[in-house]
Amino acid sequence: MQKYGRLLENFEYNNAIVNNCIFTMMHHIAGDCEKPTALLQVQILRTFLEILDGNTPLTQVRIKQDIV
């Protein structure tokens, strides 16, 4: 679950498909595999709070700009 949490930290820059895949895998692990406590990690909870508090829709795709 830690790897998915690390990927989700960049939710603002991830493609919407990537975010959807991350949430799908989290759902399968927490729900289908009956391991909801796997989501109780500081990194994941912090990102969930950032998503809830933010105004950025998860479907919005941002492109990182390289400084030239």
Residue pairs with C-beta under 8 A, 6 or more apart in sequence:
1 26
1 29
1 38
1 39
1 41
1 44
2 41
2 43
4 22
4 25
4 26
4 44
5 41
5 43
5 44
5 47
6 43
7 14
7 18
7 22
8 14
8 19
8 22
8 44
8 47
9 43
9 47
11 19
11 47
11 50
11 51
11 58
12 54
12 56
12 60
12 62
13 62
13 63
13 64
14 22
14 61
15 61
16 58
16 59
16 60
16 61
19 58
26 39
26 44
29 35
29 38
30 36
30 38
30 39
39 45
51 58
56 62
